[in-house]
């Protein structure tokens, strides 16, 4: 997700930096579904903006603001998905 290997969902399983963390809750699955839909909408808006940019530039029109990228699902930034990097070692805290 988000071009990072830090937070990965396969099926309903949450992985962080290659480590299995836990199964997603129903609320988290809903959040992931919404995130994926929002990302698809975001990508379409970006493609449309670039497709129309040349025409807008030719006509001296104001370029509309770029859409905001959707926030990553909240479960990707919880403590159990955080990787701590220290000199010589890394630590991933997980309750499983």
Backbone as a printed PyTorch tensor [residue, N CA C, xyz], in Angstrom:
tensor([[[  0.8260,  -1.1840,   0.0000],
         [  0.0000,   0.0000,   0.0000],
         [  0.8690,   1.2450,   0.0000]],

        [[  0.4780,   2.1810,  -0.7590],
         [  1.2010,   3.4390,  -0.7540],
         [  2.6240,   3.3410,  -1.2660]],

        [[  2.9070,   2.2940,  -2.0430],
         [  4.2380,   2.1330,  -2.5870],
         [  5.2660,   1.7000,  -1.5570]],

        [[  4.8070,   1.2400,  -0.4290],
         [  5.7070,   0.8400,   0.6390],
         [  5.5160,  -0.6290,   0.9420]],

        [[  6.5990,  -1.3050,   1.2990],
         [  6.4840,  -2.7020,   1.6930],
         [  6.1040,  -2.8150,   3.1610]],

        [[  5.9550,  -1.6970,   3.8460],
         [  5.6700,  -1.7040,   5.2710],
         [  4.3240,  -2.2740,   5.6260]],

        [[  3.2850,  -1.9270,   4.9040],
         [  1.9200,  -2.3480,   5.2290],
         [  1.3350,  -3.0590,   4.0140]],

        [[  1.1290,  -4.3620,   4.1450],
         [  0.6150,  -5.1610,   3.0360],
         [ -0.5560,  -5.9900,   3.5380]],

        [[ -1.6270,  -6.0080,   2.7520],
         [ -2.7780,  -6.8450,   3.0760],
         [ -2.9140,  -7.8860,   1.9820]],

        [[ -2.9630,  -9.1440,   2.3890],
         [ -3.1990, -10.2520,   1.4730],
         [ -4.4380, -10.9750,   1.9730]],

        [[ -5.4980, -10.9380,   1.1640],
         [ -6.7730, -11.4690,   1.6400],
         [ -7.2380, -10.5960,   2.7870]],

        [[ -7.3500, -11.1880,   3.9600],
         [ -7.7240, -10.4250,   5.1490],
         [ -6.5960, -10.4220,   6.1760]],

        [[ -5.3940, -10.7630,   5.7320],
         [ -4.2350, -10.8570,   6.6120],
         [ -3.3630,  -9.6100,   6.4660]],

        [[ -2.9770,  -9.0410,   7.6000],
         [ -2.1320,  -7.8510,   7.6350],
         [ -0.6840,  -8.2640,   7.8660]],

        [[  0.1930,  -7.7820,   6.9780],
         [  1.6270,  -8.0050,   7.1040],
         [  2.3080,  -6.6480,   7.2150]],

        [[  3.3910,  -6.6180,   7.9600],
         [  4.1890,  -5.3980,   8.0640],
         [  5.6510,  -5.7780,   7.9120]],

        [[  6.2930,  -5.2150,   6.9000],
         [  7.7040,  -5.4850,   6.6280],
         [  7.9550,  -6.9870,   6.5060]],

        [[  6.9950,  -7.6960,   5.8930],
         [  7.1280,  -9.1300,   5.6580],
         [  6.6940, -10.0110,   6.8090]],

        [[  6.3320,  -9.4310,   7.9410],
         [  5.9150, -10.2100,   9.1130],
         [  4.3980, -10.2390,   9.2160]],

        [[  3.8290, -11.4390,   9.4290],
         [  2.3870, -11.5250,   9.6610],
         [  2.0820, -10.8640,  10.9910]],

        [[  1.0950,  -9.9530,  10.9810],
         [  0.7190,  -9.2450,  12.2010],
         [ -0.5590,  -9.8380,  12.7790]],

        [[ -1.6220,  -9.8560,  11.9580],
         [ -2.9110, -10.3530,  12.4450],
         [ -3.9170, -10.3250,  11.3070]],

        [[ -5.1000, -10.9020,  11.5750],
         [ -6.2180, -10.7870,  10.6410],
         [ -6.8670,  -9.4200,  10.8390]],

        [[ -7.3360,  -8.8340,   9.7430],
         [ -8.0360,  -7.5520,   9.8380],
         [ -9.4110,  -7.7450,  10.4680]],

        [[ -9.8630,  -6.7270,  11.1910],
         [-11.2220,  -6.7330,  11.7330],
         [-12.1910,  -6.3500,  10.6090]],

        [[-13.4720,  -6.5400,  10.8310],
         [-14.4810,  -6.1560,   9.8290],
         [-14.4100,  -4.6580,   9.5340]],

        [[-14.2360,  -3.8400,  10.5770],
         [-14.1150,  -2.3890,  10.3680],
         [-12.8910,  -2.0480,   9.5250]],

        [[-11.7830,  -2.7550,   9.7560],
         [-10.5700,  -2.5040,   8.9780],
         [-10.7410,  -2.9460,   7.5270]],

        [[-11.4780,  -4.0260,   7.3110],
         [-11.7630,  -4.4710,   5.9400],
         [-12.5910,  -3.4100,   5.2240]],

        [[-13.5750,  -2.8450,   5.9220],
         [-14.3770,  -1.7550,   5.3430],
         [-13.4930,  -0.5450,   5.0300]],

        [[-12.5810,  -0.2230,   5.9440],
         [-11.6640,   0.9010,   5.7460],
         [-10.7590,   0.6530,   4.5340]],

        [[-10.2900,  -0.5830,   4.3810],
         [ -9.4430,  -0.9390,   3.2410],
         [-10.2190,  -0.8400,   1.9310]],

        [[-11.4580,  -1.3080,   1.9360],
         [-12.3030,  -1.2260,   0.7390],
         [-12.5000,   0.2290,   0.3310]],

        [[-12.7880,   1.0890,   1.3060],
         [-12.9610,   2.5190,   1.0190],
         [-11.6560,   3.1290,   0.5050]],

        [[-10.5330,   2.7630,   1.1090],
         [ -9.2300,   3.2820,   0.6810],
         [ -8.9510,   2.8940,  -0.7730]],

        [[ -9.2090,   1.6360,  -1.1110],
         [ -8.9590,   1.1820,  -2.4890],
         [ -9.8420,   1.9260,  -3.4830]],

        [[-11.1100,   2.1570,  -3.1300],
         [-12.0120,   2.9040,  -4.0080],
         [-11.5220,   4.3450,  -4.1520]],

        [[-11.1690,   4.9600,  -3.0180],
         [-10.6710,   6.3400,  -3.0430],
         [ -9.3880,   6.4570,  -3.8630]],

        [[ -8.5050,   5.4430,  -3.7780],
         [ -7.2650,   5.4670,  -4.5650],
         [ -7.5640,   5.3540,  -6.0570]],

        [[ -8.5270,   4.5050,  -6.4250],
         [ -8.9010,   4.3980,  -7.8380],
         [ -9.4440,   5.7260,  -8.3520]],

        [[-10.3100,   6.3640,  -7.5520],
         [-10.8520,   7.6750,  -7.9330],
         [ -9.7290,   8.7050,  -8.0620]],

        [[ -8.7930,   8.6920,  -7.1230],
         [ -7.6530,   9.6110,  -7.1370],
         [ -6.8250,   9.4210,  -8.4100]],

        [[ -6.5270,   8.1730,  -8.7480],
         [ -5.7190,   7.8900,  -9.9390],
         [ -6.4220,   8.3650, -11.2080]],

        [[ -7.7440,   8.1660, -11.2770],
         [ -8.4980,   8.6280, -12.4460],
         [ -8.4380,  10.1520, -12.5650]],

        [[ -8.5840,  10.8490, -11.4330],
         [ -8.5270,  12.3170, -11.4470],
         [ -7.1480,  12.8120, -11.8700]],

        [[ -6.0970,  12.1330, -11.4300],
         [ -4.7320,  12.5030, -11.8280],
         [ -4.5560,  12.2980, -13.3290]],

        [[ -5.0160,  11.1450, -13.8330],
         [ -4.9150,  10.8700, -15.2730],
         [ -5.6680,  11.9250, -16.0810]],

        [[ -6.8730,  12.2860, -15.6250],
         [ -7.6610,  13.3090, -16.3190],
         [ -6.9520,  14.6610, -16.2920]],

        [[ -6.3520,  14.9860, -15.1590],
         [ -5.6490,  16.2670, -15.0380],
         [ -4.4880,  16.3380, -16.0250]],

        [[ -3.7240,  15.2610, -16.1420],
         [ -2.6000,  15.2620, -17.0780],
         [ -3.0760,  15.2080, -18.5200]],

        [[ -4.1810,  14.5090, -18.7690],
         [ -4.7130,  14.4370, -20.1330],
         [ -5.1870,  15.8080, -20.6100]],

        [[ -5.7160,  16.6210, -19.6990],
         [ -6.2410,  17.9420, -20.0540],
         [ -5.2240,  19.0710, -19.8950]],

        [[ -4.0680,  18.7800, -19.3380],
         [ -3.0880,  19.8330, -19.0300],
         [ -2.6300,  20.5780, -20.2780]],

        [[ -2.3770,  19.8550, -21.3600],
         [ -1.8850,  20.5070, -22.5760],
         [ -2.9310,  21.4620, -23.1450]],

        [[ -4.1890,  21.0310, -23.1600],
         [ -5.2660,  21.8930, -23.6650],
         [ -5.4190,  23.1420, -22.8040]],

        [[ -5.3440,  22.9630, -21.4990],
         [ -5.4560,  24.1130, -20.5930],
         [ -4.2950,  25.0850, -20.7940]],

        [[ -3.1060,  24.5430, -20.9980],
         [ -1.9420,  25.4010, -21.2090],
         [ -2.0710,  26.1870, -22.5120]],

        [[ -2.5770,  25.5410, -23.5580],
         [ -2.7480,  26.2100, -24.8530],
         [ -3.7410,  27.3610, -24.7640]],

        [[ -4.7800,  27.1730, -23.9750],
         [ -5.8190,  28.2010, -23.8820],
         [ -5.5600,  29.2040, -22.7590]],

        [[ -4.3960,  29.0930, -22.1210],
         [ -4.0370,  29.9870, -21.0190],
         [ -5.0300,  29.9130, -19.8590]],

        [[ -5.6710,  28.7790, -19.7040],
         [ -6.6180,  28.5870, -18.6060],
         [ -5.8710,  28.2660, -17.3190]],

        [[ -6.5470,  28.5050, -16.2310],
         [ -5.9780,  28.1650, -14.9310],
         [ -6.0520,  26.6600, -14.7400]],

        [[ -4.9540,  26.0900, -14.3190],
         [ -4.9190,  24.6490, -14.0710],
         [ -5.6020,  24.3910, -12.7330]],

        [[ -6.5660,  23.4720, -12.7080],
         [ -7.2510,  23.1840, -11.4390],
         [ -6.2890,  22.5370, -10.4420]],

        [[ -6.5780,  22.6810,  -9.1570],
         [ -5.6920,  22.0830,  -8.1540],
         [ -5.6970,  20.5610,  -8.2650]],

        [[ -4.5660,  19.9690,  -7.9570],
         [ -4.4590,  18.5120,  -7.9900],
         [ -5.2580,  17.9360,  -6.8220]],

        [[ -5.8700,  16.7760,  -7.0250],
         [ -6.6220,  16.1560,  -5.9260],
         [ -5.6700,  15.6860,  -4.8230]],

        [[ -6.1960,  15.6250,  -3.6220],
         [ -5.4000,  15.1480,  -2.4900],
         [ -5.3990,  13.6270,  -2.4760]],

        [[ -4.2240,  13.0600,  -2.2360],
         [ -4.0960,  11.6050,  -2.1540],
         [ -4.8180,  11.1230,  -0.8890]],

        [[ -5.5850,  10.0390,  -0.9890],
         [ -6.2650,   9.5180,   0.2070],
         [ -5.2580,   9.0860,   1.2760]],

        [[ -5.6570,   9.2330,   2.5140],
         [ -4.8070,   8.7860,   3.6220],
         [ -4.7950,   7.2670,   3.6700]],

        [[ -3.6420,   6.7260,   4.0440],
         [ -3.5360,   5.2700,   4.1900],
         [ -4.4760,   4.8300,   5.3080]],

        [[ -4.9430,   3.5900,   5.2560],
         [ -5.8090,   3.0930,   6.3330],
         [ -5.1110,   3.2180,   7.6890]],

        [[ -5.8890,   3.5160,   8.7050],
         [ -5.3500,   3.7230,  10.0450],
         [ -4.5660,   2.5440,  10.5870]],

        [[ -4.9470,   1.3250,  10.1910],
         [ -4.2520,   0.1580,  10.7280],
         [ -2.8090,   0.0560,  10.2240]],

        [[ -2.4600,   0.8310,   9.2010],
         [ -1.0800,   0.8190,   8.6880],
         [ -0.1330,   1.6420,   9.5480]],

        [[ -0.6690,   2.4380,  10.4570],
         [  0.2060,   3.2700,  11.2890],
         [  0.0310,   2.9870,  12.7780]],

        [[ -0.5740,   1.8530,  13.0960],
         [ -0.7110,   1.4800,  14.5030],
         [  0.6160,   0.9200,  15.0160]],

        [[  0.7800,   0.8670,  16.3280],
         [  2.0490,   0.3810,  16.8870],
         [  2.4620,  -1.0170,  16.4090]],

        [[  1.4910,  -1.8980,  16.1500],
         [  1.8760,  -3.2580,  15.7520],
         [  2.4230,  -3.3460,  14.3300]],

        [[  2.3090,  -2.2690,  13.5480],
         [  2.8830,  -2.2700,  12.1990],
         [  4.1360,  -1.4010,  12.0970]],

        [[  4.5490,  -0.8200,  13.2100],
         [  5.7190,   0.0600,  13.2080],
         [  6.9980,  -0.7570,  13.3440]],

        [[  7.9610,  -0.4650,  12.4950],
         [  9.2720,  -1.1100,  12.5630],
         [ 10.2530,  -0.0950,  13.1410]],

        [[ 10.9050,  -0.4670,  14.2370],
         [ 11.8880,   0.4010,  14.8750],
         [ 13.2720,  -0.0320,  14.4180]],

        [[ 14.0490,   0.9100,  13.9180],
         [ 15.3800,   0.6010,  13.3960],
         [ 16.4200,   1.2250,  14.3170]],

        [[ 17.2710,   0.3690,  14.8680],
         [ 18.3510,   0.7990,  15.7510],
         [ 19.6790,   0.4130,  15.1120]],

        [[ 20.7540,   0.8990,  15.6700],
         [ 22.0740,   0.5320,  15.1490],
         [ 22.2700,  -0.9770,  15.3100]],

        [[ 22.3140,  -1.6700,  14.1950],
         [ 22.5960,  -3.1070,  14.2400],
         [ 21.3960,  -4.0130,  14.3880]],

        [[ 20.1910,  -3.4720,  14.6050],
         [ 19.0330,  -4.3620,  14.7130],
         [ 17.7400,  -3.6120,  14.3990]],

        [[ 16.7060,  -4.3780,  14.1100],
         [ 15.3700,  -3.8180,  13.9280],
         [ 14.4250,  -4.5560,  14.8580]],

        [[ 13.4050,  -3.8570,  15.3310],
         [ 12.4330,  -4.4370,  16.2580],
         [ 11.0370,  -4.1530,  15.7380]],

        [[ 10.2320,  -5.2020,  15.6670],
         [  8.8230,  -5.0590,  15.3010],
         [  8.0150,  -5.5890,  16.4690]],

        [[  7.1960,  -4.7300,  17.0550],
         [  6.3700,  -5.1170,  18.1890],
         [  5.0630,  -5.6700,  17.6460]],

        [[  4.7110,  -6.8640,  18.0610],
         [  3.4620,  -7.4770,  17.6260],
         [  2.8960,  -8.2810,  18.7730]],

        [[  1.5810,  -8.2480,  18.9090],
         [  0.9460,  -8.9820,  20.0010],
         [  0.7250, -10.4400,  19.6470]],

        [[  0.9810, -10.8200,  18.3850],
         [  0.7520, -12.2200,  18.0060],
         [  1.9860, -13.0610,  18.1890]]])
